[in-house]
Amino acid sequence: MRTGTCRACGTLLEHTFVDLGLSPLANSYVPAERMRSGEMFFPLHAYVCETCFLVQLEEFESPEHIFSDYAYFSSYSASWLRHAEAYANTMSKRFSLSDASKVVEIASNDGYLLQYFVRQGVPVLGIEPAANVAKVAVENGVATEVAFFGEETAKRMLAAGHAADLMAANNVLAHVPDILDFVSGFRVLLKPEGAATIEFPHLLRMIERLQFDTIYHEHFSYLSLGAVEYVLRKNGLRAFDVEELATHGGSLRVFICHEASAQQTQPAVARVLAEEKAAGLTSLEGYKGFAKKAIDIKCGALEFLIEARRLSKKVAGYGAAAKGNTFLNYCGIGPEFLTAVADRSPHKQNTLLPGSRIPVVSPEQLLASKPDYVLILPWNLKDEIASELAELRNWGGKFVTAIPELKVF
């Protein structure tokens, strides 16, 4: 266990951002046959560094334990596939990619993104630590190396002829405890005039929209552009552009190049940094008050569920996502409040959610039970989910979201 100091700058961590109590690993789904076995719970306590303002958890479990056999498959979200296809089309045009180029994705999962470059005839390489997920990518024709990414892996890939014109890393920077080594790998593998993009939920939006449920042990860091720029500079890299995205409740796509690259820094970089400064993210003041608002959300959700139970209303959940597991464990919600949680992924069905031990079922099973309410846990996909479960309205059923405040619709 590594404790006490900032993983980016080494400053002693003394300032709490939010303390969500004890929680199991958010993606450690419990097989039904192990329902009587115990689970490991770890502190879910986020700190903010007073020097570089990186929000972070302490490291209680190694990435090897968390990610070597992983339950998350990106291709089960239709909206995420559309996002990936649009990215591939846009990047191919912007950087004039061809059959002479190389696209490398870090944490490439089941090939959800690289498959679109393959279809364009652009050579690709995925680097994915979870062997069970990488196997699916290879079966679908996406060349994939099973490895954790960092400077040593990058040197090995460079020696094997995989120098990259474009590197992509979607929602992975937060997942690495040694953030400096991870970013150093980009410096090694990226061609001198190559570009890399990283996407991550924007800390500014997380604070504004009270998205405390995006905090879980698999996410070691919570990122602002300012904190990311600090890490890039330490590795001889710089941000030359940034886009704001709607994904995951509000994300950033940061474009990265070598410090000496000819890429011109676009005005969007200064604009986002100014917005973060105006919101107080360059001082400890901007991080205060978030914890109290998380408690208010917890109270609102419990009040709704207690009242529904007293009225003999059946409430189920949808989306066995990591953010949902953080929410359920922090709020103390179990099967006494939610009869089941549905999920499209067969890898999660017929398991129990970690900590809360709520059974995971298929969407068809959920609809067959005719719940009065469905609590949508991955609120960022609420429109997609409400459309999939439109049948719920046939018997007067309603949808519920709890963040940033309780809404019934």
C-alpha positions in Angstrom: 0.0 0.0 0.0 1.4 3.4 -1.1 0.1 6.2 1.2 0.6 9.7 2.2 2.1 11.5 -0.8 0.9 12.8 -4.2 1.6 10.4 -7.0 2.4 13.4 -9.4 4.6 15.7 -7.3 5.3 13.9 -4.0 3.6 16.5 -1.7 2.2 15.1 1.6 -1.6 14.5 1.2 -3.4 16.3 4.0 -6.6 17.7 2.5 -9.8 15.6 2.1 -11.9 16.1 -1.0 -14.6 13.5 0.0 -14.6 10.4 2.2 -17.1 7.8 0.9 -16.4 5.3 3.7 -15.4 1.6 3.0 -16.2 -0.1 -0.3 -15.2 -3.2 -2.2 -13.6 -3.0 -5.6 -16.3 -1.6 -7.9 -15.9 -4.3 -10.6 -15.4 -7.3 -8.3 -18.8 -8.9 -9.1 -19.6 -11.9 -6.9 -20.5 -15.2 -8.5 -23.8 -16.5 -7.3 -22.2 -19.7 -5.9 -20.0 -17.5 -3.7 -22.8 -15.5 -2.2 -22.0 -16.7 1.3 -18.3 -15.8 1.1 -16.8 -12.6 2.4 -15.4 -9.5 0.5 -12.5 -7.2 1.0 -13.5 -3.5 1.7 -11.1 -0.6 1.4 -11.2 3.1 2.3 -12.7 5.2 -0.5 -11.2 8.5 0.6 -10.2 11.1 -2.0 -7.6 13.7 -1.2 -6.5 16.8 -3.1 -2.9 17.8 -3.4 -2.2 21.4 -2.3 0.7 21.7 -4.8 -0.5 20.3 -8.1 -4.2 19.9 -7.3 -4.4 16.3 -8.4 -7.4 14.7 -6.7 -6.5 11.1 -5.9 -7.0 7.9 -3.8 -4.3 6.1 -2.0 -3.3 2.8 -3.5 -4.8 -0.2 -1.7 -4.8 -2.7 -4.6 -2.4 -3.2 -7.4 -3.5 -2.7 -11.0 -2.5 -6.3 -11.7 -5.1 -7.5 -9.2 -7.8 -5.1 -10.5 -7.4 -5.3 -14.2 -5.7 -8.6 -15.2 -9.2 -10.2 -15.5 -11.7 -7.5 -16.0 -15.5 -7.5 -16.2 -15.9 -4.4 -18.4 -16.4 -4.8 -22.1 -16.7 -1.5 -24.0 -18.7 -2.9 -26.9 -21.9 -3.4 -24.8 -22.7 0.3 -24.9 -24.1 1.4 -28.3 -23.6 5.1 -27.5 -19.9 4.4 -26.7 -19.4 2.6 -30.0 -20.9 5.6 -31.9 -18.4 7.8 -30.0 -15.5 5.5 -31.0 -16.5 5.4 -34.7 -16.8 9.2 -34.8 -13.4 9.5 -33.2 -11.8 7.3 -35.8 -13.3 9.2 -38.6 -12.3 12.6 -37.2 -8.7 11.6 -36.3 -8.1 10.0 -39.7 -9.0 13.2 -41.5 -7.3 15.6 -39.0 -4.0 13.7 -39.1 -4.2 12.3 -42.6 -3.9 8.7 -41.5 -3.3 6.0 -44.2 -2.0 2.4 -44.6 1.5 3.8 -43.9 0.4 5.1 -40.4 0.2 3.3 -37.1 -2.5 3.9 -34.5 -1.8 2.6 -31.0 -4.5 2.5 -28.3 -3.7 2.1 -24.6 -6.2 0.1 -22.7 -7.8 -1.0 -26.0 -10.3 -3.3 -24.2 -12.2 -5.5 -26.7 -11.2 -3.6 -29.8 -14.3 -1.3 -29.7 -12.3 1.7 -31.1 -9.4 0.2 -33.1 -11.9 -1.9 -35.2 -12.9 1.4 -37.0 -9.3 2.1 -38.0 -8.9 -1.5 -39.2 -11.9 -1.0 -41.4 -10.2 2.1 -42.9 -7.1 0.1 -43.7 -5.0 1.8 -41.0 -2.5 -0.5 -39.2 -3.3 -0.7 -35.4 -2.0 -2.1 -32.2 -4.0 -2.4 -29.0 -2.2 -2.6 -25.6 -4.6 -4.1 -23.0 -3.8 -5.6 -19.6 -6.8 -7.8 -19.2 -6.2 -11.0 -21.1 -9.8 -12.1 -21.1 -10.8 -8.8 -22.8 -7.9 -8.7 -25.2 -8.8 -12.2 -26.4 -12.1 -10.9 -27.7 -10.3 -8.1 -29.6 -7.9 -10.5 -31.3 -10.8 -12.8 -32.3 -12.3 -9.7 -33.9 -9.2 -9.0 -36.0 -7.6 -6.3 -33.8 -3.9 -6.9 -33.1 -3.5 -6.6 -29.3 -0.6 -7.0 -26.9 -1.5 -8.1 -23.4 0.5 -5.7 -21.1 0.3 -2.9 -18.7 1.5 0.3 -20.4 4.4 2.4 -19.1 7.9 3.3 -20.2 9.3 -0.2 -20.3 6.3 -1.5 -22.4 6.7 1.5 -24.7 10.4 0.7 -25.3 9.5 -2.9 -26.1 6.8 -1.8 -28.6 9.2 0.7 -30.2 11.8 -1.9 -30.7 9.2 -4.1 -32.3 8.4 -1.4 -34.9 5.3 0.1 -33.4 6.2 3.8 -33.3 2.9 5.7 -33.4 1.6 8.4 -35.5 -1.5 8.5 -33.3 -1.9 7.2 -29.8 -5.2 7.0 -28.0 -6.0 6.5 -24.3 -9.7 6.8 -23.4 -10.6 6.8 -19.8 -7.4 5.1 -18.7 -5.2 7.8 -17.3 -7.2 7.8 -14.1 -6.7 4.0 -13.7 -2.9 4.1 -13.3 -1.3 4.6 -9.9 2.2 5.5 -11.4 0.9 8.3 -13.6 4.4 9.6 -14.4 5.6 6.3 -15.7 2.5 5.9 -17.8 2.8 9.3 -19.5 6.5 8.6 -20.0 5.5 5.8 -22.3 3.8 8.3 -24.6 7.1 10.2 -24.8 8.9 7.0 -25.8 6.4 5.5 -28.4 5.1 8.7 -30.1 6.8 9.7 -33.3 8.5 13.2 -33.1 5.6 14.8 -35.0 3.0 12.3 -33.8 -0.1 13.2 -31.8 -1.8 11.5 -28.8 -5.2 12.0 -27.4 -6.4 11.2 -23.9 -10.0 11.3 -22.7 -11.0 11.5 -19.1 -14.0 12.8 -17.0 -13.3 16.4 -16.3 -12.9 17.1 -12.6 -14.5 20.5 -13.0 -17.8 18.9 -14.3 -17.6 16.2 -11.6 -17.6 18.9 -8.9 -20.2 21.1 -10.6 -22.6 18.1 -11.2 -21.9 16.3 -7.9 -20.7 13.1 -9.6 -19.2 11.6 -6.5 -20.1 8.1 -7.8 -17.4 8.3 -10.4 -14.9 7.8 -7.5 -13.9 4.1 -7.0 -10.7 2.2 -6.4 -10.1 1.4 -10.1 -9.8 5.2 -10.5 -6.7 6.3 -8.7 -6.8 9.9 -10.0 -9.5 12.6 -10.8 -8.2 15.0 -13.4 -8.3 18.6 -14.3 -6.5 20.0 -17.4 -4.2 21.8 -15.0 -3.1 18.7 -13.2 -2.6 16.8 -16.5 -0.5 19.6 -17.9 1.8 19.4 -14.8 2.3 15.6 -15.5 2.9 16.2 -19.2 5.5 18.9 -18.6 7.4 16.6 -16.3 7.7 14.2 -19.3 8.7 16.6 -22.1 5.2 16.7 -23.5 2.6 19.4 -23.9 -1.1 19.8 -24.6 -1.7 21.5 -28.0 -5.5 21.3 -28.1 -8.5 20.3 -26.0 -12.1 19.4 -26.7 -15.0 19.3 -24.3 -17.1 16.2 -24.6 -20.5 15.1 -23.3 -19.3 11.6 -22.4 -19.3 10.4 -18.8 -21.1 13.4 -17.6 -18.6 15.9 -19.1 -15.1 14.9 -20.3 -12.0 16.4 -21.9 -10.2 15.1 -24.9 -6.6 16.5 -24.6 -4.3 16.5 -27.7 -0.7 15.9 -26.8 2.6 16.2 -28.7 6.3 16.4 -27.9 7.4 19.7 -26.5 9.5 20.4 -29.6 6.7 19.4 -32.1 5.6 21.9 -34.7 2.0 21.5 -33.5 0.6 25.0 -32.7 -1.1 25.3 -29.3 -4.8 26.1 -29.9 -6.7 28.8 -27.9 -9.0 26.1 -26.3 -6.1 25.1 -24.0 -5.9 28.6 -22.4 -9.7 28.8 -22.3 -10.2 25.6 -20.3 -7.4 26.5 -17.9 -9.0 29.9 -17.3 -12.3 28.2 -16.6 -10.7 25.9 -14.1 -9.0 28.8 -12.4 -12.3 30.8 -12.2 -14.0 27.8 -10.6 -11.3 27.7 -7.9 -9.5 24.6 -8.9 -6.1 26.2 -8.5 -6.7 26.7 -4.8 -8.0 24.4 -2.0 -11.1 26.6 -1.8 -12.5 25.2 -5.0 -12.7 21.7 -3.5 -14.6 22.5 -0.3 -18.3 21.7 0.1 -18.3 18.7 -2.3 -18.5 16.2 0.6 -21.5 17.8 2.2 -23.4 17.8 -1.1 -22.7 14.1 -1.5 -24.3 13.5 1.9 -27.4 15.4 0.7 -27.7 13.2 -2.4 -27.4 10.1 -0.2 -30.2 11.3 2.1 -32.5 12.1 -0.9 -32.0 8.7 -2.4 -32.7 6.9 0.8 -35.8 9.0 1.6 -37.2 8.0 -1.8 -36.5 4.3 -1.4 -37.8 4.1 2.1 -41.0 5.8 1.1 -41.4 3.5 -1.9 -40.9 0.4 0.3 -43.5 1.7 2.8 -46.0 2.1 -0.1 -45.2 -1.5 -1.3 -43.7 -0.2 -4.6 -41.3 -2.4 -6.4 -38.0 -0.7 -7.3 -35.3 -2.2 -9.5 -32.1 -0.8 -10.8 -30.4 -0.6 -14.3 -26.7 -0.7 -15.1 -24.3 -2.8 -13.1 -21.6 -0.1 -13.7 -18.8 0.8 -11.4 -20.3 4.2 -10.6 -23.5 2.4 -9.5 -21.6 0.2 -7.1 -20.0 3.2 -5.5 -23.4 4.9 -5.1 -25.1 1.8 -3.7 -22.3 1.1 -1.2 -22.0 4.7 0.0 -25.7 5.0 0.5 -26.1 1.5 2.1 -28.6 0.3 -0.5 -29.1 -3.4 -0.7 -31.7 -6.0 -1.9 -34.2 -4.7 0.6 -34.5 -1.5 -1.5 -33.6 -2.8 -5.0 -35.0 -6.2 -6.0 -32.4 -6.6 -8.8 -30.2 -4.6 -11.2 -30.3 -5.3 -14.9 -27.4 -5.1 -17.3 -26.9 -6.0 -21.0 -23.5 -7.6 -20.4 -23.8 -11.4 -20.0 -20.5 -11.3 -18.1 -22.3 -9.5 -15.3 -25.6 -11.3 -15.4 -26.2 -14.0 -12.7 -23.7 -12.4 -10.4 -24.2 -10.3 -7.3 -23.1 -6.7 -7.1 -20.0 -6.2 -4.9 -20.9 -5.1 -1.4 -24.6 -4.5 -1.8 -25.1 -8.2 -3.0 -28.0 -7.1 -5.3 -28.6 -9.8 -8.0 -27.7 -8.8 -11.6 -30.3 -9.9 -14.2 -30.9 -9.4 -17.9 -33.1 -6.4 -19.1 -35.7 -9.0 -20.2 -35.9 -10.4 -16.6 -36.2 -6.9 -15.2 -39.1 -6.0 -17.5 -40.8 -9.3 -16.8 -40.9 -8.4 -13.1 -42.8 -5.2 -13.9 -41.2 -2.8 -11.4 -42.9 0.4 -10.5 -39.6 2.3 -10.6 -36.2 1.7 -12.3 -33.3 3.5 -10.7 -30.8 4.3 -13.5 -27.4 4.0 -12.0 -25.2 5.0 -15.0 -27.0 8.4 -15.3 -24.8 9.4 -18.2 -26.7 6.8 -20.3 -30.1 7.6 -19.0 -31.7 8.5 -22.3 -30.3 5.3 -24.0 -31.5 3.2 -21.1 -35.0 4.8 -20.9 -35.4 4.1 -24.7 -34.3 0.5 -24.2 -36.9 0.0 -21.4 -39.7 2.0 -23.0 -42.0 -1.0 -22.2 -41.9 0.1 -18.6 -44.4 2.8 -19.4 -47.0 0.2 -20.4 -47.9 -0.4 -16.7 -47.2 3.1 -15.5 -43.6 2.5 -14.4 -41.2 5.4 -14.0 -37.5 6.0 -14.2 -35.4 7.6 -11.4 -32.0 9.2 -11.3 -30.3 10.3 -8.1 -27.4 12.5 -9.3 -27.1 15.5 -9.2 -30.5 15.4 -7.4 -33.4 12.9 -7.3 -35.5 13.0 -10.4 -38.5 10.8 -11.3 -39.5 10.8 -15.0 
